[in-house]
């Protein structure tokens, strides 16, 4: 990203007869020659597929981190005890999503409130 030395505005790339140049849309200043680096995506920004998933970490100390609930039934093994936690997975005006992990088989599932 580069700024115009005349007016300080953001410069964009444009194709010219000599190749690619940086051009200020406000005052028309052109920077031709040299190298122009174009980044398509930040390497630290997660992709849409990574943002869509929910990370569930395994923990050996789960009993000290998550409370235990006895009023749920595991859909895998039928156990009636599970650790639970909540995450705001949707917009702020929507209710939180409650996650459960079975104390017997370790199966993790979610319920929307």
C-alpha positions in Angstrom: 0.0 0.0 0.0 1.3 3.4 -0.9 0.2 6.9 -0.5 0.5 9.9 -2.9 3.4 12.2 -2.1 1.4 15.2 -3.4 -2.0 14.9 -1.6 -1.5 11.9 0.7 -4.4 9.9 -0.9 -4.3 6.1 -1.3 -2.8 5.1 -4.7 -4.2 2.3 -6.8 -2.7 0.2 -9.5 -3.5 0.8 -13.2 -2.3 -0.7 -16.4 -0.3 1.6 -18.7 1.6 1.2 -21.9 4.7 0.7 -19.9 3.3 -1.9 -17.6 1.7 -1.4 -14.2 1.8 2.0 -12.4 0.5 3.5 -9.2 -2.0 6.2 -9.8 -3.6 8.7 -7.4 -7.3 9.0 -8.1 -7.6 12.4 -6.4 -4.8 14.4 -8.0 -3.7 12.2 -10.9 -0.1 11.7 -9.8 1.5 8.6 -11.4 4.4 6.5 -10.2 5.9 4.6 -13.1 8.9 2.3 -12.8 10.3 0.5 -9.9 8.5 -2.5 -8.5 4.8 -2.6 -7.6 3.9 -5.2 -5.0 0.3 -6.4 -5.1 -1.0 -8.5 -2.2 -4.2 -10.5 -2.9 -4.8 -11.6 0.6 -3.2 -11.2 4.0 -1.4 -14.4 5.0 -2.6 -14.1 8.6 -6.3 -13.7 7.7 -8.3 -16.9 7.9 -10.1 -18.1 4.8 -13.9 -18.3 4.7 -13.7 -22.0 5.3 -11.6 -21.6 8.4 -13.9 -18.8 9.7 -17.0 -21.0 9.2 -15.7 -23.9 11.3 -15.7 -23.9 15.1 -12.6 -25.0 16.9 -13.3 -27.5 19.7 -10.2 -28.2 21.8 -9.6 -31.4 23.8 -8.6 -30.8 27.4 -7.3 -33.3 29.9 -8.4 -31.0 32.7 -12.0 -30.6 31.4 -13.6 -31.2 34.8 -11.9 -28.1 36.2 -12.7 -25.9 33.1 -16.3 -26.8 32.1 -19.3 -27.3 34.4 -21.1 -30.7 34.3 -24.7 -31.1 33.3 -26.9 -34.2 34.2 -30.1 -33.3 32.3 -28.8 -34.1 28.7 -28.6 -37.3 26.9 -25.6 -38.1 24.6 -26.9 -39.0 21.1 -24.0 -41.5 20.6 -24.0 -43.6 23.8 -27.0 -42.5 25.8 -25.0 -41.3 28.8 -26.8 -38.7 30.9 -23.8 -36.6 31.9 -21.9 -34.1 29.8 -19.6 -31.0 30.2 -21.1 -27.9 28.7 -20.1 -24.4 27.5 -21.6 -21.6 25.5 -20.3 -19.6 22.5 -21.7 -16.6 20.7 -21.7 -18.1 17.1 -24.3 -15.9 15.6 -25.0 -12.1 15.7 -25.2 -10.4 19.1 -29.0 -10.2 19.1 -29.3 -14.0 18.7 -29.1 -16.4 21.6 -25.8 -18.2 22.4 -25.1 -21.7 21.1 -24.6 -24.3 23.9 -22.0 -27.1 23.3 -21.9 -30.4 25.2 -19.2 -33.1 25.5 -20.1 -36.5 26.8 -18.2 -37.5 30.0 -18.3 -41.2 28.9 -17.5 -41.3 25.1 -16.3 -37.8 24.5 -18.8 -37.0 21.7 -19.3 -33.3 21.2 -22.6 -31.8 20.0 -24.4 -28.4 20.0 -27.9 -27.1 20.7 -29.2 -23.8 19.6 -31.2 -21.9 22.2 
